[in-house]
């Protein structure tokens, strides 16, 4: 893998602060842990979903709040916002709902679906107390238009709902360490395979839609980020010490590079053969 740096270190704080003046609107939340954009009311325009300290908000394009959701503390012991955010049709009404799970370690590892008015309409299975949801995705694994729901927990559990509208259609697998990242590869037969990694065990594991293991690759390092290629025929994993590895569709390591810093974000731009890696030190690299 060749590499070159596209952005240096983070600009001074004053420069960042000054840039706020050019924002269209500014949401007055003390801190925001996750932001996602999706059309959640079926009007053809995207809304913004914000996971704050104790509330999850939906905001329109002008910054007007549509609803605020706060989880019942009786089921969690506190009021967590739903940090891991995905969008899925959970009731077969043809419209995607917000589905999220609290990632803080003292919360149940459950995913909760929120309706168009901010009401709780469904809760998926949890992984027990102090588990927390650490990774989630929705993807059409078979090409039939149904986007399945998958999420992993701090306790090493992976839940998979082939049809999020059917609470009975799930399987569960337990790994030896926490699940930090999930992604999807092309299984070669038209179906997608779910790729799971995280923790200190150093393993990347691929599961088919039925939950059976397709392959497992040992990289020997803590995996911090993961991204599949545009065609979903290759997988890039970024590890704690700066190592970035490219795996083929069968889990074999084909290329590698070592970066300065600790990777925390990995992206595969659409239509691009390379990947972009962001580090905790504020540097961004492009690998080809």
Secondary structure, DSSP 8 states (H G I E B T S, - for coil): --EEEEE-S---HHHHHHHGGG-S-----S--SEEEEE--SSSSS-EEEEE-SS-EEEE-TTS-EEEEE---HHHHSS-----EEEEE-SSSSSS-EEEEE--STTS---EEEE-TTS-EEEE-----TT--EEEEEEE-SSSSS--EEEEEETTSEEEEESSTT-TTSEEEEE-SS---EEEEEE-SSS-EEEEEE-SSS-EEEEE-TTS-EEEEEE--S-EEEEEE-TTSSEEEEEETTSEEEEEETTS-EEEEEE-SS-EEEEE--TT-SSEEEEETTS-EEEE-
